[in-house]
Amino acid sequence: MRRHRNIRRLRKHVLAAAVTMAVAWTFPQAAWAVGPGETGGENASDSGVESPGRSGPAVYMDTTGNVVPGVLEKGITVSKYQNRASEAQGGIHWSDVKNSGVDFAMVRLGYHNDLDPYYHENMTGAAQAGLKTGVFFYTQALDTATAVEEANFVLSQIRDYPVSYPVAYDLESQLILDKGLTRQQITDQANAFCQVIAGAGYRPIIYSNQEWLNNHVDASQLKDEAGQLYDIWYARYGTVHEYPNRTIWQCTDSGQVDGIVGNVAVEYAFADYGSLIPAQGWKQAGGEWYYVKDYKNQTGWLEDGGKRYYLGEDGKMIHDATLNIDGRDWVFGADGGVTQ
């Protein structure tokens, strides 16, 4: 997040959320229903309670100790900065993080072709401790073609992990502003990224703060091909957390949790991602079907419901096609099942 990133020292951020991906088909059993940005200055507040969190069962508080209604789960954002701050204790103690009442972790992936050096360690550690995981990626794209490349890079890095929370596109790049990109160009790039992520069977989310949402991107245009708004991860520190399609709120960047040394950003989720992102079974996204197990897209042959299916290297179910597999031609029907 920004406070730790040299390129954006002016403000910190949180990601916002927008809604979702719609679907059209009706074949295999269950469809996947559709599914925060940095803040500073007048938008940020570090007063009051230093580390907001849960107060009793299913009760969550903001930085001033007020109960925040509608919160379903508490999360944190983790990057190389938390890893480095925790080195003296042997790194992040993920089991302590989990036991402190944290439900999910949004893990920093990094930049295009520039992974956070602790990305793999964090994804593995969080999952092993039983935390749900999502990722966030910081854009430096100057055109839609590069935004698509960024999305494909993200896909190449998440395919082997149980991604049970959204894939976030962090828009708050000072480089983009310095290069003079317009509000419409930034909006188009965000949509291009999200469309690729959604088309691969994952749930995209836009991370941004109030200033960016007001001035640098048109949130009303952040929609999938079916016209449904993407989720917003809303970065605004303090007590104000309402924003259209906000599904995650980053309420502070100075939270404290067991297992991590120093400050950590605290997130509240208002969407039931447990039902929106299936752990196992069929899911539909971007007009394509996928089969997941432990939140991972499966590939290759699949036997299900008395039928045989084939999932490509990208996880998409083959349908309405003849495909040569291991020297033999296979015919797949409209529902994806082998017909001969």
N, C-alpha and C positions, 0 to 999 in steps of 0.2 A: 504494500500500500504506500501511499505517497510519502508519508512522513519519513519513511525510510528510503525512499527512492530519490537519488540525487536529481533526477530529471524533473521531479515535481515536488520541489520543496515548499511551494506556496501554500499547499493545502493537503489534507489527508482525505482519504475517501472510503467509501463503503459500497458499493454495488446496489443497484435497485432491482426490482423484479417486475416483469410484465407477464402476461399470461401465456402462451401455450401453443400447442400444435394440434390441429384438428385432423381428423382422419376420415377416410371414405369407405374403405373396404369392410367387408363383413365376414371374411372367411375364418382363419383359425380362431380358436376359442375366445381369447380376451384381447380387447383393443387397449392401447395405451392412450389414456386421456391426456389432453394437452397440459400441456403443462401450464446486490445491491449495487463505489463512487466515493468519493473523497470529499470531505467538507472542511471548511476552515472559516476564519473570520466570523461574520455574524451568524453563520450556520452552525458553528461548532460551540460546544460547551463542555468544559472539564470540571464544572462545579459539582458539589454534592457528593453522593456516594461514589467512591473510586471504582468499585467493581460491581456493576449491576448484575443481578442474577435471580436465581430462584429463591423464593421465601416460602418454604413449605411446599406441599405437593401442587404442581402445576400453577404456581403463582410466580410471576416474573416482574421485576422492578426496573425502572429507568434510573438514570444517574442521580436523580433527586429523591429516590425512594418511593416513587409513585408506582402503583401496580399498572402494568401494561396489559390491557385486555386482548384476547385473541391469540396470544403466543402459544404455539404448540411445542416448539423445541428451542433450546439454547445452543448456540454454536460459537466458534472462534475462527479467526483468520490466522493462518500460520505461514510463515515464510522463512527464508534464511536468517532473518534478523532474530527471530525467536530461537532458532537453532544455535546461533552464535552466542546469544546471551545466556543460553543454558549449558554451554560447553563445560563449565567448571563443575557441574553436577553430573556430567556424563551424557549430556543431551536432554532432549525432551523425554519426560517420563509419561508416556501416553496412557498407561493404566491409571496414574494419578489424575490425569486430565479427565478421563472418563468417569472416575469415581467422584470427581468434584461436582458432577451434575451437568457436564457438557455432553450434548447429544451428537453434534456433527462438527466437522472441520472443513473449512474452505481453504484448500491448499494452493499456494502460489505455484503456478507452472513456469512463469517467466515471460520472455519475449520470443519473437519468431526466431527459431533456431538457436535459442539461448536459454536453456533450461535453468531454473533455480537449482543450485548445486545440491540442495537437500530435498528436491521434489520427490524422487523415488523413495528416499528414507521416510519422508513424512507420510506419503500415501500408504506405504507398507505398515508403518508404526501405528497410524491412526486406525487402519482397518483391523489389524491384529488385536487392538485394544477394544474393538467393538464399536468404534465410532463410525457414523455414516460419513461419507466423503464426497465433496464436490471440488472443483478446481476454479481458479480465476487466472485469466491471461490478460496481460497488459499490451494493448495495441500500439503500434507505431506505423500503421498502414497509412499510405497517402493516396490510395485508390482502391476500388472494389476488388480488383484482381489480387492485390496483395492481401486484402482482408480474407479472401478465399484461401490464399496460401497459408495465412495464419490459422484459419480454421482446420485445414488439413494437417498442419503441424500439430495442433492440439489433439486431433483425433489419433495421430500416430503415437502420442504419448499416453493416452488414457485407455487405450484398448485393452491393456492387460490388467487393469485395476477395477475394483468394484465401485463404480461411480454411482452412488445412490442419492446424490444431490445435484443441483444444476451445474452446467458448465458456463462460467461467467466471462463476459467480454468487458474488460475495464477500459472505458473510453477516455479517461482523464489524462490524456497525453499532452504535455506542453509542446512537444515537437509538432503535433498536428496543428495546434494553434499558431505556432511560429511559422509554419509553412503556409498559412493563410487558407486552410480548407474552410469551405462554407458549412453552414449548419446542415444544408441538404446533402452535401458530400459526406459528412460524418454520419448522418442518418442512413444514407445508402450503404455505407461500408458496414455499419452495425447490422443492418438487415442481411447483407451478403454473408457475413460471418455466421449469424444465427441460422440462416437457411441451411448452410452446410452442416452445422452441428445437429440441427433438428433432422435433416435428411439422413444422418447416420444413426438415428435412433436415440440421441441424447436430448436432454431438456436444456435449451439455452436460457440465459438470463443476462440482462444488461445491468452492469454496475456503474453507478454514477451518483454525484452529489447534486444538491439543489441548483447550484450556479450553472453547472453543465446542463442539467435538464431544462433550465430556463432559457439559456442563451446559446448553447452549442449543439444541441441535438433536438429534433422534433419527436418527442416521445409518442405523440399521437400517431406517428407513421411507423413505429417499431412493431410491425405485424408480420405474421407468417403469410404464406400464400393463400390461406383460407380467410385472411382478414382478422385473425385473432391476435390480440396484443401479446407480446412477449413479456415474461416476468421481469419485474424491476427489483434490483437489490439497491435499496435506498440508503445512501450514506449521509446521515445528518445526526451529529452528536448532540445530546441533550435529551429533550422530552418530545419534540415533534417528530412523529413517525408516519403520518398519513401521506400517501401519494398514490395516484391511480395505478392499479396493478402491482402495488408493492407487495411482494411475498416474503422478502427478507429485509430487515432493518439493521443497519450497523449503527449501534447507539453510542459507542465510545471506542476510542483507540487506546485507552489507558486502563483496561480491565486487568484483573489479576486472577489467575487460576492455578490450582495446584499442578505441579509437574512442569511448569514453564517459569523461567526466571524473567522478571521484568514485565513490561506492558504487553498486552495483547488486545486486539480488537474483538469486541463482543457482538455477536449477531443473534437476532431473534427471528425465527421463522414463523410465518402466519399461515403458510400453505401446508397441506398434508402431503408432503412429498413421498411419504411411505406408500400412499395409494396412487399417486401420480407417476411414480417411477417404480415399476415392478421389480422384485428381486428374482423372480423366476417365471417363465412362461412367455407367451406371445405378447408382443407389443407392436403397435403400429405408429409410425412417425414418417412425415414427409411423403405419405402415399405408399410407403413400403412396409413390409412385415419383417420383424426380427424375432429371434428367440434368445432370451437371456437366462443365465444361470448364475446365481450369486452376483447379480447386477452386471455381468459381463456378456457382451454379445457373443453368441456362439457361431461357429463356422463349420462347414462340412455337412455330412449326412446327419439327419435327425429323424428318429422314429417317434411319432406322436399320434395318439388317437387312432391307431391302426393304419396310418398313412406314413409314407416316406417322403421327406422333404430334403432339399439341399440348400444350404446357406453359403453364399459366396464369401470371399476373403474379407469383404466389407461388412459381412453379417446379414446382407439383404437376402431374403428368401427368393429363390429363382421361381418364376412363374411364366406361363404363356411362352414357353421357349423350349428349344431342343439344345441340350448341352452335352458335349463330349467330356466324359469324366473317366480318367484312367483307360482311355482307348475304347470306350463304349458310349454310344449315343443314348441319352435319356430324355424322355419327353415329359415336361412338367405342365400340368393344366393350369387353369385360371386361379384355382385355389392353392397352387403350389405343390400339390401332391403329384407323385409320379403316376403317369397314366400308362406307360409302357417302357 
